[in-house]
């Protein structure tokens, strides 16, 4: 039995739609050209590293134990991410003892503060551009 045109239309896969035009990110530092997303700092963009940098931005210093509890990270996970930030010069690490107990403290460096500011500027620009585009449609 042959399908009617109406039946065929119902079972046919939907036609592919054109992707939305890229967002115009005028005035965004780091954007290669208008219409492209800026290059986000991938070092900061990762969830745990963003958490570390953000926590240190509002605290003078935090211990490894405090960061671990705050971010709910494992020892290994936190130490790997903290080391990457330290290697980039975004975070400074001080090791010492509190009595006989080892203590590791972290603080955000001036370069880390500048990198976080750039990252937040990029994210805010993306949010503004997205909101402007969704309101226009």
PyMOL commands that set and color helices and strands:
alter all, ss='L'
color gray80, all
select helices_A, chain A and resi 5-11+42-45+47-57+64-71+75-87+110-136
alter helices_A, ss='H'
color red, helices_A
select strands_A, chain A and resi 62-63+91-98+101-108
alter strands_A, ss='S'
color yellow, strands_A
deselect
rebuild
show_as cartoon
